[in-house]
Amino acid sequence: LVGKYSDRKDKKIFLNIGAVLLIGIWLRRYYASEQISFYLLAILAGFVGTLIFIPFNAFAYNLAKKNNIAEFIIFREIIVMLGRIIVYSLALILVDNLRYSFIIAAFVNLLFLSF
């Protein structure tokens, strides 16, 4: 459904809406204290994540069509793996104060607004 609408309209609109909603979800996770709220926020983040990841992947694959597809995908996966290493390293550093990782995630989602 998101893919169909993002093909018809500007993909940046979906990215911006999704990024703002995810920032709000991450900030709400910082203040959440009950287990049920974490579950509800995780479900909501899953739905809102499609507003970001479908148009973002469409951007990436359209860019890959213009260049060498295999080279682009390999480069993209290297960047994704480096990002995961950084995130897991931050999680290990912040293991005693894991709540601060929610604020960091909210600020990282600001990067989606730059597309």
Secondary structure, 3 states (H helix, E strand, C coil): CHHHHHHHCCHHHHHHHHHHHHHHHHHHHHHCCCHHHHHHHHHHHHHHHHHHHHHHHHHHHHHHHHCCHHHHHHHHHHHHHHHHHHHHHHHHHCHHHCHHHHHHHHHHHHHHHHC
